[in-house]
Amino acid sequence: MDTKLFARIGAGAFVAIALTMTALQLRQGPVRTVPEIEYVTDDEGDPLDAMLRDCAAMGEQALEVPACLAAWAEKRRRFLGDKPRPVDPVAEDGAPTAAPADPQPAKGG
Protein backbone atom coordinates (compact mmCIF):
# COMPACT_ATOMS: atom_id res chain seq x y z
CA MET A 1 0.00 0.00 0.00
CA ASP A 2 0.94 3.54 -0.57
CA THR A 3 2.04 5.86 2.27
CA LYS A 4 -0.26 8.58 0.97
CA LEU A 5 -3.21 6.29 1.61
CA PHE A 6 -2.15 5.77 5.25
CA ALA A 7 -1.70 9.52 5.68
CA ARG A 8 -5.19 10.19 4.29
CA ILE A 9 -6.74 7.53 6.51
CA GLY A 10 -4.94 8.97 9.56
CA ALA A 11 -6.01 12.53 8.71
CA GLY A 12 -9.60 11.41 8.17
CA ALA A 13 -9.62 9.57 11.50
CA PHE A 14 -8.17 12.63 13.25
CA VAL A 15 -10.83 14.92 11.75
CA ALA A 16 -13.60 12.46 12.65
CA ILE A 17 -12.41 12.24 16.26
CA ALA A 18 -12.08 16.03 16.50
CA LEU A 19 -15.61 16.56 15.15
CA THR A 20 -17.03 13.93 17.49
CA MET A 21 -15.36 15.48 20.52
CA THR A 22 -16.56 18.97 19.50
CA ALA A 23 -20.13 17.73 19.07
CA LEU A 24 -20.05 16.06 22.49
CA GLN A 25 -18.65 19.18 24.11
CA LEU A 26 -21.30 21.43 22.51
CA ARG A 27 -24.06 19.06 23.53
CA GLN A 28 -23.26 19.65 27.18
CA GLY A 29 -24.31 22.98 28.64
CA PRO A 30 -21.82 25.26 30.31
CA VAL A 31 -21.04 24.21 33.84
CA ARG A 32 -22.28 26.86 36.23
CA THR A 33 -20.71 27.01 39.61
CA VAL A 34 -22.70 28.76 42.28
CA PRO A 35 -20.45 30.72 44.61
CA GLU A 36 -20.96 29.95 48.24
CA ILE A 37 -22.33 32.96 50.08
CA GLU A 38 -20.91 33.54 53.50
CA TYR A 39 -22.81 35.81 55.86
CA VAL A 40 -20.85 37.65 58.48
CA THR A 41 -22.87 39.09 61.31
CA ASP A 42 -21.85 41.60 63.90
CA ASP A 43 -24.11 41.32 66.94
CA GLU A 44 -22.93 44.63 68.35
CA GLY A 45 -23.27 46.43 65.02
CA ASP A 46 -25.98 48.55 63.51
CA PRO A 47 -29.53 47.25 64.11
CA LEU A 48 -30.44 48.53 60.64
CA ASP A 49 -28.46 45.67 59.07
CA ALA A 50 -30.44 43.08 61.04
CA MET A 51 -33.69 44.75 60.02
CA LEU A 52 -32.67 44.77 56.36
CA ARG A 53 -31.80 41.06 56.53
CA ASP A 54 -35.20 40.31 58.06
CA CYS A 55 -36.95 42.36 55.38
CA ALA A 56 -34.99 40.61 52.64
CA ALA A 57 -36.05 37.24 54.05
CA MET A 58 -39.72 38.32 53.88
CA GLY A 59 -39.60 38.74 50.11
CA GLU A 60 -42.47 40.67 48.52
CA GLN A 61 -44.39 40.78 51.80
CA ALA A 62 -41.85 43.32 53.06
CA LEU A 63 -43.31 45.88 50.64
CA GLU A 64 -46.33 46.16 52.93
CA VAL A 65 -44.40 46.46 56.21
CA PRO A 66 -43.83 50.09 57.25
CA ALA A 67 -40.74 49.17 59.28
CA CYS A 68 -39.10 47.69 56.18
CA LEU A 69 -39.95 50.73 54.10
CA ALA A 70 -38.42 52.96 56.75
CA ALA A 71 -35.31 50.76 56.97
CA TRP A 72 -34.81 50.92 53.20
CA ALA A 73 -35.27 54.68 53.22
CA GLU A 74 -32.67 55.04 55.97
CA LYS A 75 -30.24 52.78 54.08
CA ARG A 76 -30.71 54.87 50.91
CA ARG A 77 -30.18 58.04 52.91
CA ARG A 78 -26.95 56.68 54.41
CA PHE A 79 -25.69 55.30 51.10
CA LEU A 80 -26.35 58.46 49.14
CA GLY A 81 -25.09 60.70 51.95
CA ASP A 82 -28.29 62.73 52.11
CA LYS A 83 -29.06 64.78 55.17
CA PRO A 84 -32.33 64.00 56.91
CA ARG A 85 -35.14 66.16 55.62
CA PRO A 86 -36.89 68.42 58.12
CA VAL A 87 -40.45 67.47 58.91
CA ASP A 88 -43.01 69.92 57.56
CA PRO A 89 -45.01 71.55 60.34
CA VAL A 90 -48.64 70.54 60.59
CA ALA A 91 -51.40 73.02 61.34
CA GLU A 92 -53.63 72.55 64.36
CA ASP A 93 -56.47 71.25 62.21
CA GLY A 94 -54.22 68.46 60.86
CA ALA A 95 -53.75 69.96 57.40
CA PRO A 96 -50.12 70.33 56.35
CA THR A 97 -48.89 73.86 56.01
CA ALA A 98 -47.07 75.15 52.97
CA ALA A 99 -43.37 74.48 53.12
CA PRO A 100 -41.22 77.60 53.07
CA ALA A 101 -40.00 78.29 49.58
CA ASP A 102 -36.31 78.65 48.87
CA PRO A 103 -35.40 82.30 48.25
CA GLN A 104 -34.74 83.08 44.61
CA PRO A 105 -31.49 84.81 43.73
CA ALA A 106 -31.85 88.43 42.70
CA LYS A 107 -31.80 88.97 38.97
CA GLY A 108 -29.56 91.44 37.21
CA GLY A 109 -26.67 92.05 39.11
C-alpha positions as CSV (number, residue, x, y, z in Angstrom):
1,M,0.0,0.0,0.0
2,D,0.9,3.5,-0.6
3,T,2.0,5.9,2.3
4,K,-0.3,8.6,1.0
5,L,-3.2,6.3,1.6
6,F,-2.1,5.8,5.2
7,A,-1.7,9.5,5.7
8,R,-5.2,10.2,4.3
9,I,-6.7,7.5,6.5
10,G,-4.9,9.0,9.6
11,A,-6.0,12.5,8.7
12,G,-9.6,11.4,8.2
13,A,-9.6,9.6,11.5
14,F,-8.2,12.6,13.2
15,V,-10.8,14.9,11.8
16,A,-13.6,12.5,12.7
17,I,-12.4,12.2,16.3
18,A,-12.1,16.0,16.5
19,L,-15.6,16.6,15.1
20,T,-17.0,13.9,17.5
21,M,-15.4,15.5,20.5
22,T,-16.6,19.0,19.5
23,A,-20.1,17.7,19.1
24,L,-20.1,16.1,22.5
25,Q,-18.7,19.2,24.1
26,L,-21.3,21.4,22.5
27,R,-24.1,19.1,23.5
28,Q,-23.3,19.6,27.2
29,G,-24.3,23.0,28.6
30,P,-21.8,25.3,30.3
31,V,-21.0,24.2,33.8
32,R,-22.3,26.9,36.2
33,T,-20.7,27.0,39.6
34,V,-22.7,28.8,42.3
35,P,-20.5,30.7,44.6
36,E,-21.0,29.9,48.2
37,I,-22.3,33.0,50.1
38,E,-20.9,33.5,53.5
39,Y,-22.8,35.8,55.9
40,V,-20.8,37.7,58.5
41,T,-22.9,39.1,61.3
42,D,-21.9,41.6,63.9
43,D,-24.1,41.3,66.9
44,E,-22.9,44.6,68.3
45,G,-23.3,46.4,65.0
46,D,-26.0,48.5,63.5
47,P,-29.5,47.2,64.1
48,L,-30.4,48.5,60.6
49,D,-28.5,45.7,59.1
50,A,-30.4,43.1,61.0
51,M,-33.7,44.7,60.0
52,L,-32.7,44.8,56.4
53,R,-31.8,41.1,56.5
54,D,-35.2,40.3,58.1
55,C,-36.9,42.4,55.4
56,A,-35.0,40.6,52.6
57,A,-36.1,37.2,54.1
58,M,-39.7,38.3,53.9
59,G,-39.6,38.7,50.1
60,E,-42.5,40.7,48.5
61,Q,-44.4,40.8,51.8
62,A,-41.9,43.3,53.1
63,L,-43.3,45.9,50.6
64,E,-46.3,46.2,52.9
65,V,-44.4,46.5,56.2
66,P,-43.8,50.1,57.2
67,A,-40.7,49.2,59.3
68,C,-39.1,47.7,56.2
69,L,-40.0,50.7,54.1
70,A,-38.4,53.0,56.8
71,A,-35.3,50.8,57.0
72,W,-34.8,50.9,53.2
73,A,-35.3,54.7,53.2
74,E,-32.7,55.0,56.0
75,K,-30.2,52.8,54.1
76,R,-30.7,54.9,50.9
77,R,-30.2,58.0,52.9
78,R,-27.0,56.7,54.4
79,F,-25.7,55.3,51.1
80,L,-26.3,58.5,49.1
81,G,-25.1,60.7,51.9
82,D,-28.3,62.7,52.1
83,K,-29.1,64.8,55.2
84,P,-32.3,64.0,56.9
85,R,-35.1,66.2,55.6
86,P,-36.9,68.4,58.1
87,V,-40.5,67.5,58.9
88,D,-43.0,69.9,57.6
89,P,-45.0,71.6,60.3
90,V,-48.6,70.5,60.6
91,A,-51.4,73.0,61.3
92,E,-53.6,72.6,64.4
93,D,-56.5,71.3,62.2
94,G,-54.2,68.5,60.9
95,A,-53.8,70.0,57.4
96,P,-50.1,70.3,56.3
97,T,-48.9,73.9,56.0
98,A,-47.1,75.1,53.0
99,A,-43.4,74.5,53.1
100,P,-41.2,77.6,53.1
101,A,-40.0,78.3,49.6
102,D,-36.3,78.7,48.9
103,P,-35.4,82.3,48.2
104,Q,-34.7,83.1,44.6
105,P,-31.5,84.8,43.7
106,A,-31.8,88.4,42.7
107,K,-31.8,89.0,39.0
108,G,-29.6,91.4,37.2
109,G,-26.7,92.1,39.1
